[in-house]
């Protein structure tokens, strides 16, 4: 049976948001800043829960605009990119002007009264937190004055949400990191981070889908491939998905990784559906 998610606090706060502001992005883009003129995603000016409100609103607006575009109610939109506190809309200026686009989107902007909880995938992702897979865990423990075991417990204690996708194919920026684990990125980024590494910084968690440079604090490694170009669906994580982490041993990691290279993916359940 699918679980039902109650209306969240972020949804209740939408009517309290500042007036969104439009910014031109070249001659083929419009950026809707949902926080007004303030840098809405800055820790000093916007509380964590307010950030989640803006992220949710950006995603809901993107969905509504996409539906209008698909139905033919709005023409000329070429791409819709929701962000943490904004919405970027690309358009064809030969089909619609910036002024016409803003006028067409104006009725969609107020979602406070008709917010709908959408069904979402809840992924169950195993993570090996052992020392060989978590090169920063000891330093984080010393920096935060929290035992490593408690850091692992805290990371597993919540359901994280994929706020946006970006940086690398398959990389999701997940919000929901417990407040005691909030810390800045590393002062000295690594030139090489191993694929599958789980990193934390600010109020977020990321999993590196490929070997790449990176500056997040690494606390473990997830064995499943986030990006598989040979798979029919190369990327399986999406904005709006939920994630629950669980600890595994290094032996289990090797088993799951082998299964992943053969095309297997982690399990998930659908939450938020009507009973």
N, C-alpha and C positions, 0 to 999 in steps of 0.2 A: 504494500500500500504506500502510495506517495505521501510525503509529509506536506503540511500546509504551513507556509511562512506567514506570520502575522504582518500587518502593516508596520514597517520599521520606523524608528525615530527619524532617520533622514527624510523619509517621505512626508512626515508630519511637519518638518521644518521648511518645506519648499516655499510656503507663502511668505517666509521671513527673509528670503534671499534678496540681495540688491538687484537693481534694474540691470539686465544684461546690456552690453555695449558692443556695437559692431566695429570691426577694424578691417580695412582693405588689406588683402594679401596679394600684391601684384595686380594684374588686370584680369585674373581668372579665379580669384579666391576671395572669400569673406570669412573672417574669424569672428565668431560670437563668443565674447568673453563673459562667462556666466557670473563672474564675481564683480562686474563693473570695472572701474579703473584701477582698483586695488589689485596687487599681486595675490590673488585669492588662494593660491596653494602654498603660501609662505607660512611656516610654522608660527611666526610671531604675530601674524595678522588674522589668521583663520584657524579655528580649533579643528582637531582631527575629525570630529563628527561632522563639521561643516564641509570639510573636504569631500567626505563621502556623499553628502547631499549633492554637491556640484557634479561629481562623477556620475551619480545615478541619473541626474537630470540630463546631462550630456548624452548619455546612452539612450534614454527614453526619447529625447528629441530626435536623435539620429534614426531611431526605429520609426518614429512617426513620419519623418521627412522621407525616409526610404519608401514607406507604404504609399505616400502621396505621389512620389516619383513613379512607383511601379503601376499605380492606377491611372497615370496620365494626367493627374490633377496639376502637376508642376512639371514644366519642361526645362531642359537646359542644364540640369545638375549632372555633373560627371563623376563626382565622388563625395563621400561624406565620411569625415574622420573625427569621431568623438575623442576628447582628451580628458585629462583629470579635472579640469575646470573650464573647458572651452569646447567649441564645436567648429571645425574647419569645413567649409563647404566649397568645393571646386565647381565651377560652372563654365559654360560656353558662352562668351559674351556676344557671339553672333546669333545666339538663340534667345538669350535673356540678359538684361542689364542688371547691374548690382542693385539699383533702386527697385526694379521690378521684382527681383528675387526676394529682397527684404520685405516688400509688401505682400508677396505671396506666402512668406513664412510667418508673418506676424501673428495670424490666428492660431498657429501651432505652439507658440512660445509659452503659453501659460498652461502648465501641466499639473498645477497644484490640486485642481479639483477632480481630475480624472486619471490620477496615477494608478497603474495596474501592476500588481506583482506578477512578473513573468516567470514561467517555469524555467528552471536552470539545472545544469548538470552539476552534481557534487562528486568530484573526483577524489578517490582514495589513493593518495600517493605515498609510497614507502620511501623512507630516507634513512641512510646509514649515517649516524652521528658519531661514529667511532673516530679516534684521533687521526688516523691516516686519511680519513675522508673529510675532516673538519679542521683545516689548518689554522683557523682563527678562533676556534672555540675557547682555548685557554686564555688568549689575550682578552677576548670579550668578557670572560668570567672575571678577570682581574680588573678590567676597566669599569664594569658595572657592579662589581662586588656581589656577584650572584654565582653560586656554584654551577658548574657546567651541567650537572644533572637537572637543576631547576630550569636552566635556560632551555634545555631539550623539552622538559615537561611543559613549559609555557608555550613554546612554539607549536606543540601538538594540541594544546588545550582549546584552541579556537578554530572556527571555520574562516578561512581566508577567502577573499573575493578577488577575481581577476578584474582589475579596474580598467586597464587598457593593455593593448598589445603594442610592442615596438622594439626598437634597437636592433634585434636580430629576429629572423623568422622563427616563430614559436615561443618567443619570450613574452611572458605575461607579468605585468607589474601587479602584485597582489597586495591589497590593503588588508588591515585587520591585525597587524602584528601587535601583541600585547604591549602596553605602555612601558613596562619595566625594561623591555628590550630595545627601545628606541635609542639609536645612536647614529652618528654621522658615518659617511663612507670612509674608507681607509685614506689616510693622508698620502700614502704611496701606493697607487694602483698597481696591480700586477700586469705584466705584459702577456701572461698566459694563464687563463683560468680553464680548468678541465670541464668539458661537456658534462652536464648534469649537476654541477655544483650548485648548492643552495646557499644564497646569500641574503643577508638582512642589512637594512639601512633605513634611517628615518622611521616611518611607520609601515614599511613595506618588506615583502619577500620577493625574490626573483629566483628562477632556476635557469642557468645558462644552457641554451639549447645546442650550442656549438662551442668548441674551443675558441677562446677569444680573450682580448685584454679585458680587465674589469677592476672596479674598485670597491665592490661590495664585501662585507664581512662574511666569510665562508664558514658555515656551521655544519655542513653535511653534504651528502650527494644523493641524488635521485636516479635510479637505474634506467628508467624508461626513456626512450628517445622522444624528445619534444618535437623534433623536426626530422622527417624521413622523406627525402625527395623521391624515393622509389615507391612510396606508398600511394595508393589511390587518393587518400586524403593526407597530404604531407604534414599538416598541422592539425592537432586535435584539441588544443586549448583555445578558448575564445573569451572575449570580454563578456563579463556577466557570469561566467562559470564560478563555482565555489570549489574550494580545495581543503581537504582535511589530511594532515600529515600523520604518519605513524612510524615509529622507529623499527629498524630491521638490523640484523647482524651483517657483517661483511660477507659471510657465506651466502645469506639470502640475497644480498646485493648482486653477487656474481650470477646467481640463478636467474633473477629477474632481468638482469642486463642481457643475458644470453637469450631469454625469451623475447625481449624487446627487439633484438637484432634479427629475429625470425618473423617480426611483424606483429607480435602481440602487444596490446596496449593495456593500461591499468583499468581497473573497474570503476564504474560510476553509477549513480542513481539519479533519477529525476526528482527534484524537490520543487515545491511551490505550485503543483497542479491542484486543481479542484478535486475534492473527494468524489 
